[in-house]
Amino acid sequence: MCLGIPGQIIEITDEVRQMAMADISGVRREVSVAPVVDGPLDGLIGSYALIHVGFAMALIDEDEAARTLEALQGLGEAQETLDAMEDGARALEGQS
């Protein structure tokens, strides 16, 4: 299973190589848009895409991007809770 992180295409950086700059939760990364190109590259600016290992794998709408980011944040919070529970269990084991 692969996980795509939503990002917004903010500029085209290399038309020949079909590369673009994406804003992914405030972090800018250069990604390949080759998998999603179906017209002029400039038409992708402002679009949202699911990005996986440096490739825009699918275009999505803004609402889906927001829902996906919210779900990923929830997973992160759940993992933090599980980690804290595990740390607490280890601390209790150390007291006995």
Summary of the structure (lengths in Angstrom):
residues: 96
radius of gyration: 18.3
end to end distance: 40.6
largest distance: 66.3
contacts: 255
relative contact order: 0.18
helix: 43%
strand: 34%
